[in-house]
Amino acid sequence: MTNLAWDDALWALAALATDPSGMKGIWLRAPLGPVMQEWLQWMKALRTDCVKIPSNIDTERLLGGLDLAQTLQLSRPVLQKGVLAQSNRRILICPMAERLPPASASILAQVLDSKVIHDPVGQESQEAMFGLVAIDESLPQESTLAPALSEQLSIWLDLSHINPKVAASDETLEMLERVEKKLQTHPKAFQNEIEQIECEDHHLHDLCELAQGFGIDSMRVPLYAVRLACVLAVLRQSNKLSPDDLGRAARLVLTPRAKRVPNSNESTPTQEHHQSQSTPPPSSEEQEAERSETTTENLSEPLSEPLSEPIKDQSHNTPERESPTEPERSELEEQELETPIKEMPTTILESSLAHLPPGLLKQLMQGQAVTQKGAGGREGQLQKNSQKGRPLPPLKGIPQNGSRLHVLATLRHAAPRQKLRQVSQPLDLKPGTLEQSKTKRLLIRSEDFHLQRYTKRSESCIIFCIDASGSAALERLSEAKGAVELLLKDSYARRDHICVIGFRDKKAQLILPATRSLVRAKRELQALAGGGGTPLASAIQLAFQISVQSRRNGMSPTLVVLSDGRANVTLQGEGSRALAKAQSLSWAEQCKVALINTIWLDTSARADPLGQEIALAMGATYVPLPFATGERMASTVQRVKELQT
């Protein structure tokens, strides 16, 4: 990658730092690494008042509410401000924003849109104008940021393809130093300059046309691009928009939201201008001939309904437009030639498609969106705060994140301490209420709070990793089909899901995603072919990724590997036994570190040392089954699972 992508990221950072309420925020897609750390360091250098919020923040902490401990201690309602009200005109940074609960994401989106907080306690509304940096660290196959929240963030950045060794340009570094000095002395100095930038109508028209070409339906997006272009012009110390500002705004706002590439057959304003010059307007005689032909065609068609009223002659009511004479036509052509031809849409399009990440242009040509939002992964996370299941003993703590107060345990803890608290309780009574001092009341402190706890058995996912290589692949596949069918029969009662991975030839593939459907399992397994090499490293890699994803979705994965362990195909699809074995052992160790429950069923005629070595590296339960059947595999899996639990 060249400096352009990193420069765009730093210009977007400076735009949010100077105009947080106008830009609203940045959706930052980047893994944890040096690029993201350097980007955040620049943000904290420009804005020292950044506020960091966790992804598991609850609604009460966001919006504010009653301070329960102070309310009980003072016997009067004590309100506390939420994080959003305290962060007015600041910048919020939320790491791992893809794991935000749906309620918290909806609140952030609503406040970003309205810039007002409606107090849930019933107090007056509070102003909340802040910018949000939502850091998305999800993998490509995982769920991303909530669509309602990402819609409110004007700038979408992807730093995953940026080389950490690439440095920014001199112009960008000078701009950052200038903005940092100005923000330290006058934090609101840029607001007046931004409002004074005028966006001409043809600039707005060009951005709207480009957004339509990209397949963007939201009307907010062109307005975001115009606002960003104005901020970029101010950062350049200019009072007019330039093509570079519009192009950079298109790359940061429009291109990440693109669903397709604008059709090259669509005529741009430049092409329409040349077509209007090359094709002369029709004469009055030709217009009359066309009008007469259309009239005869309409009269020749049968009428579907009878006419209730006679047809009126409207020729006198609508005057015909007179065609210009030859001198007038020549004057119009000279005026059109003197006016400069606008090439702004083409310039913005070329700039917005410049320096795309690898494979992104091909993805757009196929009509796929740049950022696809996963749907899974949110329901499983709610099991951490589940309010259903078998109750557990109460635990000390302050009720937050949706947890409930255990009233009986709280009172039981506060009752023995009432005499000591009555003596040490100061009199905080209003005049005329001395008779209330004789009334004893229960004094509860924050250290008395106990929380309700429940335990709930999560759903389990059995991942079958089937070796479909070699001459005996068909026999092993038939045995695996029988085991899957037997395990699916009781899946509803045990909340089990079945997932099947087949590996042969050059790589492994997901044959059956996690499902409970017996019919679908039979249909998908019948299409699995056999023969070829043994890409065991690719199979363990895919099984590891699916196990981690199912765990994030709230399920308990159990990996069942059905193979002899004789790996001979590398991750690159090349034949090399030594390299394939090393890669298999490397991914097996990652499964062991991730504490994935694994069962290795060795189907070779004899217990193979290769299979035992890889199973030991995975931390798996090794079971030699030289004469495996479907019933035997299913019973073995159930017995080993019971021993592990």
C-alpha positions as CSV (number, residue, x, y, z in Angstrom):
1,M,0.0,0.0,0.0
2,T,1.1,3.5,-0.7
3,N,0.9,6.5,1.6
4,L,-2.6,7.4,0.4
5,A,-4.5,5.0,2.6
6,W,-2.6,6.0,5.7
7,D,-2.9,9.7,4.8
8,D,-6.6,9.3,4.4
9,A,-6.8,7.6,7.8
10,L,-4.9,10.5,9.5
11,W,-7.0,13.2,7.6
12,A,-10.2,11.4,8.8
13,L,-8.8,11.4,12.3
14,A,-8.1,15.2,12.2
15,A,-11.6,15.8,10.8
16,L,-13.2,14.0,13.7
17,A,-11.0,15.8,16.2
18,T,-12.0,19.3,14.8
19,D,-15.7,18.6,14.2
20,P,-16.9,15.7,16.4
21,S,-20.5,16.7,16.4
22,G,-20.7,17.1,12.6
23,M,-18.7,14.0,11.7
24,K,-20.5,12.0,14.5
25,G,-17.9,9.2,14.4
26,I,-15.6,6.7,12.7
27,W,-16.2,3.0,12.2
28,L,-12.6,1.8,12.6
29,R,-12.1,-1.8,11.3
30,A,-8.6,-2.9,12.4
31,P,-7.0,-5.7,14.3
32,L,-5.0,-5.0,17.4
33,G,-1.6,-4.1,16.2
34,P,0.9,-1.2,15.6
35,V,-1.2,0.5,13.0
36,M,-4.2,0.9,15.3
37,Q,-2.0,1.8,18.2
38,E,-0.4,4.6,16.2
39,W,-3.7,5.8,15.0
40,L,-5.1,6.0,18.5
41,Q,-1.9,7.8,19.7
42,W,-2.5,10.5,17.1
43,M,-6.1,10.8,18.3
44,K,-5.1,11.2,21.9
45,A,-2.5,13.8,20.9
46,L,-5.1,15.9,19.1
47,R,-7.8,15.5,21.7
48,T,-6.6,15.0,25.3
49,D,-10.3,14.7,26.5
50,C,-11.0,11.4,24.9
51,V,-13.2,9.1,27.0
52,K,-12.9,5.3,26.7
53,I,-16.0,3.1,27.3
54,P,-16.1,-0.7,27.5
55,S,-18.2,-2.7,25.1
56,N,-20.2,-4.2,27.9
57,I,-21.5,-0.9,29.2
58,D,-25.1,-1.0,30.3
59,T,-27.9,1.5,29.5
60,E,-28.0,3.0,33.0
61,R,-24.3,3.9,32.8
62,L,-24.8,5.4,29.4
63,L,-27.9,7.5,30.1
64,G,-27.6,8.0,33.8
65,G,-30.2,7.4,36.5
66,L,-30.6,7.0,40.2
67,D,-27.5,6.5,42.4
68,L,-28.9,3.6,44.4
69,A,-26.3,3.7,47.2
70,Q,-26.6,7.5,47.8
71,T,-30.4,7.4,47.5
72,L,-30.7,4.7,50.2
73,Q,-28.2,6.5,52.4
74,L,-29.7,10.0,52.2
75,S,-33.4,8.8,51.9
76,R,-33.9,11.1,48.9
77,P,-33.4,10.6,45.2
78,V,-29.9,11.3,44.0
79,L,-29.3,11.4,40.3
80,Q,-26.1,10.7,38.5
81,K,-25.1,11.8,35.0
82,G,-24.5,9.2,32.4
83,V,-21.3,8.8,30.3
84,L,-23.0,10.4,27.3
85,A,-23.9,13.6,29.2
86,Q,-20.5,13.8,30.8
87,S,-18.8,13.5,27.4
88,N,-20.5,16.4,25.8
89,R,-18.3,17.8,23.0
90,R,-15.8,15.1,23.5
91,I,-14.8,11.9,21.7
92,L,-15.8,8.5,22.9
93,I,-13.5,5.5,22.1
94,C,-15.2,2.1,22.3
95,P,-12.9,-1.0,21.7
96,M,-14.4,-4.2,20.5
97,A,-17.5,-2.3,19.5
98,E,-18.8,-5.3,17.5
99,R,-19.7,-6.9,20.9
100,L,-21.9,-4.0,22.0
101,P,-25.3,-5.2,23.3
102,P,-28.2,-4.3,20.9
103,A,-29.7,-2.0,23.5
104,S,-26.5,0.0,24.0
105,A,-25.8,0.2,20.3
106,S,-29.4,1.5,19.7
107,I,-29.0,4.2,22.4
108,L,-25.7,5.4,20.9
109,A,-27.3,5.6,17.5
110,Q,-30.3,7.5,18.8
111,V,-28.2,10.0,20.7
112,L,-25.8,10.5,17.8
113,D,-28.8,11.3,15.6
114,S,-30.8,13.6,17.9
115,K,-27.8,14.9,19.9
116,V,-30.1,15.0,22.9
117,I,-30.4,12.6,25.9
118,H,-33.9,12.1,27.3
119,D,-33.4,11.3,31.0
120,P,-35.2,8.0,31.9
121,V,-35.9,9.3,35.4
122,G,-38.1,12.1,34.0
123,Q,-35.7,15.1,34.3
124,E,-35.0,17.7,31.6
125,S,-33.3,16.6,28.4
126,Q,-29.5,17.1,28.2
127,E,-27.3,18.0,25.3
128,A,-24.9,15.3,24.1
129,M,-22.8,16.3,21.1
130,F,-19.9,13.9,20.8
131,G,-17.9,11.9,18.4
132,L,-17.6,8.1,18.5
133,V,-14.7,5.9,17.5
134,A,-16.1,2.4,17.2
135,I,-13.2,0.0,17.0
136,D,-14.3,-3.2,15.2
137,E,-11.8,-6.1,15.8
138,S,-14.0,-8.8,14.3
139,L,-12.8,-11.4,11.9
140,P,-14.2,-11.5,8.3
141,Q,-16.6,-14.4,9.2
142,E,-17.7,-12.9,12.5
143,S,-20.5,-10.4,13.2
144,T,-19.6,-6.8,12.8
145,L,-21.0,-3.5,14.2
146,A,-24.7,-3.1,14.5
147,P,-26.2,-1.6,11.3
148,A,-28.1,1.1,13.2
149,L,-24.9,2.4,14.7
150,S,-22.8,2.1,11.7
151,E,-25.3,4.2,9.7
152,Q,-24.8,7.1,12.0
153,L,-21.0,7.1,11.7
154,S,-20.0,9.2,8.7
155,I,-16.4,7.8,8.1
156,W,-15.7,4.1,7.6
157,L,-12.0,3.1,7.9
158,D,-10.3,-0.2,7.3
159,L,-6.7,-0.3,8.5
160,S,-6.2,-4.0,8.1
161,H,-4.5,-3.7,4.8
162,I,-2.1,-0.8,5.7
163,N,1.6,-1.6,6.0
164,P,2.8,-0.6,9.5
165,K,6.2,0.5,8.0
166,V,4.6,3.1,5.7
167,A,4.9,6.7,6.9
168,A,2.6,9.6,6.3
169,S,3.4,12.4,3.8
170,D,4.9,15.7,4.8
171,E,1.7,17.5,4.1
172,T,-0.2,15.3,6.4
173,L,2.3,15.6,9.2
174,E,2.3,19.4,8.9
175,M,-1.5,19.5,9.0
176,L,-1.5,17.3,12.2
177,E,1.0,19.5,14.0
178,R,-1.0,22.6,13.0
179,V,-4.3,21.2,14.2
180,E,-2.8,20.0,17.4
181,K,-1.4,23.4,18.3
182,K,-4.7,25.1,17.4
183,L,-6.9,22.7,19.3
184,Q,-4.8,23.1,22.5
185,T,-5.3,26.9,22.4
186,H,-8.8,27.2,20.9
187,P,-10.8,23.9,20.9
188,K,-13.7,25.5,19.0
189,A,-11.7,27.5,16.6
190,F,-12.5,25.4,13.6
191,Q,-16.3,25.6,13.9
192,N,-16.7,29.1,12.5
193,E,-14.4,28.4,9.6
194,I,-16.3,25.2,8.7
195,E,-19.6,27.0,8.7
196,Q,-18.2,29.6,6.4
197,I,-17.3,27.1,3.7
198,E,-19.9,27.1,0.9
199,C,-20.7,24.0,-1.0
200,E,-21.9,24.8,-4.5
201,D,-24.9,23.0,-6.0
202,H,-22.9,21.1,-8.6
203,H,-20.6,19.6,-5.9
204,L,-23.6,18.3,-4.0
205,H,-25.1,17.1,-7.3
206,D,-21.9,15.2,-8.2
207,L,-21.7,13.5,-4.8
208,C,-25.3,12.4,-4.9
209,E,-24.9,11.1,-8.4
210,L,-21.8,9.1,-7.4
211,A,-23.6,7.7,-4.3
212,Q,-26.4,6.6,-6.6
213,G,-23.9,5.0,-8.9
214,F,-22.4,3.1,-6.0
215,G,-25.9,1.8,-5.0
216,I,-26.1,3.7,-1.7
217,D,-29.7,4.3,-0.7
218,S,-29.2,6.4,2.4
219,M,-29.7,10.1,2.0
220,R,-27.3,10.8,5.0
221,V,-24.2,9.6,3.1
222,P,-23.9,12.5,0.6
223,L,-24.5,15.0,3.4
224,Y,-21.7,13.3,5.4
225,A,-19.4,13.5,2.3
226,V,-20.2,17.2,1.9
227,R,-19.5,18.0,5.5
228,L,-16.3,16.1,5.4
229,A,-15.1,17.9,2.3
230,C,-15.8,21.2,4.0
231,V,-13.8,20.1,7.1
232,L,-10.9,18.9,4.9
233,A,-10.8,22.3,3.1
234,V,-10.5,24.1,6.5
235,L,-7.7,21.7,7.5
236,R,-5.9,22.7,4.3
237,Q,-6.4,26.4,5.3
238,S,-8.6,27.1,2.3
239,N,-12.0,28.7,2.0
240,K,-13.1,26.8,-1.1
241,L,-13.6,23.2,-1.9
242,S,-11.1,21.5,-4.2
243,P,-11.3,18.3,-6.2
244,D,-8.9,16.7,-3.8
245,D,-11.2,17.4,-0.9
246,L,-14.2,15.9,-2.7
247,G,-12.1,12.9,-3.8
248,R,-10.9,12.2,-0.3
249,A,-14.4,12.6,1.1
250,A,-15.6,10.1,-1.4
251,R,-12.9,7.6,-0.5
252,L,-13.7,7.9,3.2
253,V,-17.5,8.1,3.1
254,L,-18.9,6.7,-0.2
255,T,-16.4,3.9,-1.3
256,P,-16.7,1.9,2.0
257,R,-20.4,1.8,1.6
258,A,-20.4,0.9,-2.1
259,K,-22.5,-2.0,-3.2
260,R,-21.5,-1.9,-6.9
261,V,-19.2,-0.1,-9.3
262,P,-20.9,2.7,-11.2
263,N,-21.9,1.5,-14.7
264,S,-19.5,2.8,-17.3
265,N,-22.4,2.9,-19.8
266,E,-24.2,5.5,-17.8
267,S,-23.7,8.9,-19.4
268,T,-21.9,11.5,-17.3
269,P,-22.7,15.2,-17.7
270,T,-19.6,15.6,-20.0
271,Q,-20.9,12.8,-22.3
272,E,-24.4,14.3,-22.3
273,H,-22.9,17.6,-23.2
274,H,-21.1,16.2,-26.2
275,Q,-24.1,14.2,-27.3
276,S,-26.2,17.4,-27.2
277,Q,-23.6,19.1,-29.4
278,S,-23.3,16.3,-31.9
279,T,-27.0,15.5,-32.2
280,P,-29.0,18.5,-33.5
281,P,-32.5,19.1,-32.1
282,P,-35.3,17.9,-34.3
283,S,-37.1,20.4,-36.5
284,S,-40.7,21.5,-36.1
285,E,-41.8,19.3,-39.1
286,E,-40.2,16.2,-37.5
287,Q,-41.9,16.9,-34.2
288,E,-45.3,17.2,-35.9
289,A,-44.7,13.9,-37.7
290,E,-43.8,12.1,-34.5
291,R,-46.8,13.6,-32.7
292,S,-49.2,12.5,-35.5
293,E,-47.7,9.0,-35.4
294,T,-48.2,8.6,-31.7
295,T,-51.8,10.0,-32.0
296,T,-52.7,7.4,-34.6
297,E,-51.2,4.6,-32.6
298,N,-53.2,5.6,-29.5
299,L,-56.4,5.8,-31.5
300,S,-55.8,2.4,-33.1
301,E,-55.6,0.7,-29.7
302,P,-58.9,-0.6,-28.3
303,L,-60.4,1.3,-25.4
304,S,-60.5,-0.7,-22.2
305,E,-63.3,1.5,-20.7
306,P,-66.0,3.6,-22.3
307,L,-65.5,7.3,-22.3
308,S,-67.8,9.1,-20.0
309,E,-66.9,12.5,-21.3
310,P,-66.1,13.7,-24.8
311,I,-62.5,14.3,-25.6
312,K,-61.7,18.0,-25.5
313,D,-59.3,19.7,-27.9
314,Q,-56.4,20.8,-25.8
315,S,-54.3,22.2,-28.6
316,H,-55.4,25.8,-27.8
317,N,-54.6,25.4,-24.1
318,T,-51.0,24.2,-24.4
319,P,-48.9,26.4,-26.6
320,E,-46.2,24.7,-28.7
321,R,-42.6,25.6,-28.1
322,E,-41.2,27.3,-31.1
323,S,-37.9,25.9,-32.4
324,P,-35.0,28.4,-32.4
325,T,-34.0,30.0,-35.6
326,E,-30.6,29.4,-37.2
327,P,-29.0,32.6,-35.7
328,E,-30.4,31.9,-32.3
329,R,-29.2,28.3,-32.5
330,S,-25.6,29.4,-33.4
331,E,-25.6,31.9,-30.5
332,L,-26.6,29.1,-28.1
333,E,-23.9,26.8,-29.3
334,E,-21.3,29.5,-28.9
335,Q,-22.4,30.1,-25.3
336,E,-22.2,26.4,-24.6
337,L,-18.7,26.2,-26.0
338,E,-17.6,29.1,-24.0
339,T,-18.8,27.5,-20.7
340,P,-16.2,25.1,-19.1
341,I,-17.2,21.5,-19.2
342,K,-17.4,20.0,-15.7
343,E,-15.3,16.9,-15.3
344,M,-15.9,16.7,-11.5
345,P,-17.9,13.4,-11.4
346,T,-15.2,11.6,-13.4
347,T,-12.5,13.0,-11.2
348,I,-14.3,12.0,-8.0
349,L,-15.0,8.5,-9.3
350,E,-11.4,7.9,-10.2
351,S,-10.3,9.3,-6.9
352,S,-12.7,7.2,-4.9
353,L,-11.7,4.0,-6.6
354,A,-8.0,4.7,-6.3
355,H,-5.8,2.5,-4.1
356,L,-8.4,0.0,-3.1
357,P,-7.4,-3.0,-1.0
358,P,-6.6,-6.2,-2.9
359,G,-9.7,-8.0,-4.2
360,L,-12.1,-5.1,-3.3
361,L,-12.7,-3.9,-6.9
362,K,-13.5,-7.5,-8.0
363,Q,-15.9,-7.7,-5.1
364,L,-17.7,-4.5,-6.2
365,M,-17.8,-5.7,-9.8
366,Q,-19.7,-8.8,-8.6
367,G,-22.3,-6.6,-6.9
368,Q,-21.3,-7.4,-3.3
369,A,-21.1,-4.8,-0.6
370,V,-17.7,-3.9,0.7
371,T,-18.7,-4.4,4.3
372,Q,-21.0,-7.3,4.9
373,K,-22.6,-7.4,8.3
374,G,-22.8,-10.8,10.0
375,A,-26.0,-11.7,11.7
376,G,-24.7,-14.3,14.2
377,G,-22.9,-14.0,17.4
378,R,-25.2,-11.6,19.3
379,E,-27.7,-14.0,20.8
380,G,-24.9,-16.2,22.4
381,Q,-23.4,-13.2,24.2
382,L,-26.6,-12.6,26.2
383,Q,-26.2,-15.9,28.1
384,K,-23.6,-14.2,30.3
385,N,-26.3,-12.1,31.9
386,S,-29.0,-14.7,31.6
387,Q,-31.8,-14.3,34.1
388,K,-33.1,-17.9,33.6
389,G,-31.9,-21.2,34.8
390,R,-31.0,-22.8,38.1
391,P,-30.4,-20.2,40.9
392,L,-27.0,-19.9,42.5
393,P,-26.0,-18.4,45.9
394,P,-26.1,-14.6,45.8
395,L,-22.9,-12.7,45.3
396,K,-21.8,-9.3,46.6
397,G,-21.8,-6.6,44.0
398,I,-23.5,-3.5,42.6
399,P,-26.4,-4.1,40.2
400,Q,-25.4,-3.2,36.7
401,N,-25.3,-4.6,33.2
402,G,-28.8,-5.9,33.6
403,S,-28.2,-7.8,36.8
404,R,-30.8,-7.9,39.5
405,L,-30.6,-7.1,43.2
406,H,-31.1,-10.0,45.6
407,V,-33.4,-8.3,48.1
408,L,-33.5,-11.0,50.8
409,A,-29.7,-11.4,50.9
410,T,-29.2,-7.6,50.9
411,L,-31.6,-7.2,53.9
412,R,-29.9,-10.2,55.7
413,H,-26.5,-8.6,55.4
414,A,-27.8,-5.1,56.5
415,A,-29.9,-6.3,59.5
416,P,-27.1,-7.1,62.0
417,R,-25.5,-3.7,61.4
418,Q,-28.5,-1.4,62.1
419,K,-27.6,-0.5,65.8
420,L,-24.1,0.6,64.8
421,R,-25.4,2.6,61.9
422,Q,-28.2,4.3,63.9
423,V,-25.6,5.6,66.3
424,S,-23.2,6.9,63.6
425,Q,-26.0,8.2,61.3
426,P,-25.8,12.1,61.2
427,L,-29.0,14.1,61.5
428,D,-29.8,15.4,58.0
429,L,-33.3,16.6,58.7
430,K,-35.1,19.7,57.6
431,P,-36.5,22.2,60.1
432,G,-39.8,21.2,61.6
433,T,-39.2,17.4,61.2
434,L,-37.6,16.7,64.6
435,E,-40.3,14.1,65.4
436,Q,-38.9,12.0,62.5
437,S,-35.7,11.4,64.5
438,K,-37.6,9.0,66.8
439,T,-38.7,6.9,63.8
440,K,-36.3,4.1,63.1
441,R,-35.7,3.2,59.5
442,L,-33.6,0.6,57.8
443,L,-30.2,1.9,56.8
444,I,-28.7,0.2,53.7
445,R,-25.3,0.8,52.3
446,S,-23.7,-0.2,49.1
447,E,-21.6,-2.9,50.8
448,D,-24.9,-4.7,51.6
449,F,-25.9,-5.2,47.9
450,H,-26.1,-8.8,46.7
451,L,-26.8,-9.9,43.2
452,Q,-29.0,-12.7,41.9
453,R,-27.1,-15.4,39.9
454,Y,-28.3,-18.2,37.7
455,T,-26.7,-21.0,35.8
456,K,-27.9,-22.1,32.4
457,R,-26.5,-25.0,30.4
458,S,-25.4,-23.6,27.0
459,E,-26.0,-25.3,23.7
460,S,-23.3,-27.7,22.5
461,C,-21.9,-28.0,19.0
462,I,-20.3,-31.2,17.9
463,I,-17.9,-30.5,15.0
464,F,-17.1,-33.6,12.9
465,C,-13.8,-33.3,11.0
466,I,-14.0,-36.2,8.5
467,D,-11.0,-37.5,6.5
468,A,-12.4,-38.1,2.9
469,S,-9.1,-39.0,1.3
470,G,-7.7,-42.4,0.2
471,S,-9.2,-45.5,-1.0
472,A,-11.4,-46.2,2.1
473,A,-12.9,-42.7,2.1
474,L,-16.4,-44.0,1.0
475,E,-16.5,-46.4,3.9
476,R,-15.5,-43.8,6.5
477,L,-18.0,-41.4,5.0
478,S,-20.8,-43.9,5.4
479,E,-19.8,-44.6,8.9
480,A,-19.7,-40.8,9.7
481,K,-23.2,-40.4,8.2
482,G,-24.5,-43.1,10.5
483,A,-22.9,-41.4,13.5
484,V,-24.2,-38.0,12.6
485,E,-27.8,-39.4,12.2
486,L,-27.6,-41.1,15.5
487,L,-26.4,-37.9,17.3
488,L,-29.0,-35.8,15.6
489,K,-31.9,-37.9,16.9
490,D,-31.3,-36.7,20.5
491,S,-30.0,-33.2,19.6
492,Y,-33.3,-31.5,20.4
493,A,-33.3,-32.8,24.0
494,R,-29.6,-32.0,24.6
495,R,-29.5,-28.8,22.6
496,D,-26.8,-30.1,20.4
497,H,-25.8,-28.8,17.0
498,I,-23.9,-30.8,14.4
499,C,-21.3,-29.4,12.1
500,V,-19.4,-31.5,9.5
501,I,-16.1,-30.6,7.9
502,G,-14.7,-32.7,5.0
503,F,-11.1,-32.6,3.9
504,R,-9.6,-34.1,0.8
505,D,-7.5,-33.2,-2.2
506,K,-6.0,-29.7,-1.5
507,K,-8.0,-28.1,1.2
508,A,-10.8,-28.6,3.7
509,Q,-14.4,-27.4,3.2
510,L,-17.4,-26.8,5.4
511,I,-19.9,-29.5,4.3
512,L,-22.6,-28.8,6.9
513,P,-22.8,-25.7,9.1
514,A,-24.1,-26.0,12.7
515,T,-27.6,-27.4,12.4
516,R,-30.1,-29.7,14.1
517,S,-31.9,-30.7,10.9
518,L,-31.5,-34.4,10.1
519,V,-32.8,-33.9,6.6
520,R,-30.3,-31.3,5.8
521,A,-27.5,-33.3,7.2
522,K,-28.3,-36.3,5.0
523,R,-28.7,-34.1,1.9
524,E,-25.3,-32.3,2.5
525,L,-23.4,-35.5,3.4
526,Q,-24.5,-37.3,0.3
527,A,-22.8,-34.7,-1.9
528,L,-19.4,-35.3,-0.2
529,A,-16.9,-37.0,-2.6
530,G,-13.9,-39.0,-1.6
531,G,-10.3,-39.5,-2.8
532,G,-7.1,-37.4,-3.1
533,G,-4.6,-36.2,-0.6
534,T,-4.9,-35.5,3.1
535,P,-4.9,-31.7,3.9
536,L,-5.0,-32.2,7.6
537,A,-3.5,-28.8,8.5
538,S,-6.3,-27.1,6.5
539,A,-8.9,-29.2,8.3
540,I,-7.5,-28.4,11.8
541,Q,-7.3,-24.7,10.9
542,L,-10.9,-24.6,9.7
543,A,-12.1,-26.6,12.7
544,F,-10.3,-24.2,15.0
545,Q,-11.9,-21.2,13.5
546,I,-15.4,-22.7,13.6
547,S,-14.9,-23.8,17.2
548,V,-13.9,-20.2,18.2
549,Q,-16.8,-18.8,16.4
550,S,-19.3,-21.2,18.0
551,R,-17.9,-20.4,21.4
552,R,-18.4,-16.7,20.8
553,N,-22.0,-17.5,19.7
554,G,-22.6,-19.0,23.2
555,M,-22.2,-22.7,22.4
556,S,-19.8,-25.2,23.8
557,P,-17.8,-26.8,20.9
558,T,-16.6,-30.4,20.9
559,L,-14.3,-31.3,18.0
560,V,-14.3,-34.9,16.7
561,V,-11.5,-35.7,14.3
562,L,-12.0,-38.9,12.2
563,S,-8.6,-39.5,10.5
564,D,-5.4,-41.6,10.6
565,G,-3.2,-38.5,10.9
566,R,-1.2,-39.1,7.7
567,A,-1.0,-35.5,6.5
568,N,0.6,-35.0,3.1
569,V,-0.8,-31.7,1.7
570,T,0.2,-28.3,3.0
571,L,-2.0,-25.2,3.6
572,Q,-0.9,-23.9,0.2
573,G,-2.2,-27.0,-1.5
574,E,1.2,-28.5,-2.2
575,G,2.4,-32.0,-1.6
576,S,5.0,-32.2,1.2
577,R,4.7,-34.6,4.2
578,A,7.2,-32.8,6.4
579,L,5.8,-29.3,6.0
580,A,2.2,-30.7,6.2
581,K,3.0,-32.4,9.5
582,A,4.6,-29.3,10.9
583,Q,1.7,-27.1,10.0
584,S,-0.8,-29.6,11.4
585,L,1.2,-29.7,14.7
586,S,1.2,-25.9,14.8
587,W,-2.6,-25.6,14.4
588,A,-3.1,-28.5,16.8
589,E,-1.2,-26.6,19.5
590,Q,-3.4,-23.6,19.0
591,C,-6.5,-25.8,19.6
592,K,-4.8,-26.9,22.8
593,V,-4.2,-23.4,23.9
594,A,-7.8,-22.4,23.2
595,L,-9.0,-25.3,25.4
596,I,-11.2,-26.9,22.8
597,N,-12.5,-30.3,23.8
598,T,-11.2,-32.7,21.1
599,I,-11.8,-36.4,20.5
600,W,-9.5,-38.1,18.0
601,L,-10.9,-41.2,16.4
602,D,-8.1,-43.1,14.7
603,T,-9.6,-45.2,11.9
604,S,-6.4,-46.8,10.6
605,A,-6.0,-50.6,10.7
606,R,-3.4,-50.1,13.4
607,A,-2.8,-47.4,16.0
608,D,-0.7,-44.9,14.0
609,P,2.1,-42.9,15.8
610,L,1.4,-39.9,13.6
611,G,-2.2,-39.7,14.7
612,Q,-1.2,-40.1,18.3
613,E,1.4,-37.3,18.1
614,I,-1.1,-34.8,16.6
615,A,-3.8,-35.8,19.1
616,L,-1.3,-35.3,21.9
617,A,-0.5,-31.8,20.5
618,M,-4.2,-31.0,20.4
619,G,-4.8,-32.2,23.9
620,A,-7.3,-34.6,22.5
621,T,-8.7,-37.8,23.8
622,Y,-7.2,-40.4,21.6
623,V,-9.5,-43.4,20.8
624,P,-8.2,-46.0,18.3
625,L,-11.1,-47.4,16.2
626,P,-9.7,-49.6,13.5
627,F,-13.1,-51.2,12.8
628,A,-15.3,-48.1,13.4
629,T,-19.1,-48.2,12.9
630,G,-21.7,-45.5,13.2
631,E,-23.1,-46.8,16.4
632,R,-19.6,-47.3,17.9
633,M,-18.5,-43.7,17.0
634,A,-21.7,-42.2,18.4
635,S,-21.5,-44.1,21.7
636,T,-17.8,-43.2,22.0
637,V,-18.4,-39.5,21.5
638,Q,-21.2,-39.5,24.1
639,R,-19.1,-41.4,26.6
640,V,-16.1,-39.1,26.2
641,K,-18.3,-36.0,26.4
642,E,-19.8,-37.3,29.7
643,L,-16.3,-37.9,31.1
644,Q,-15.1,-34.4,30.1
645,T,-18.1,-32.7,31.7
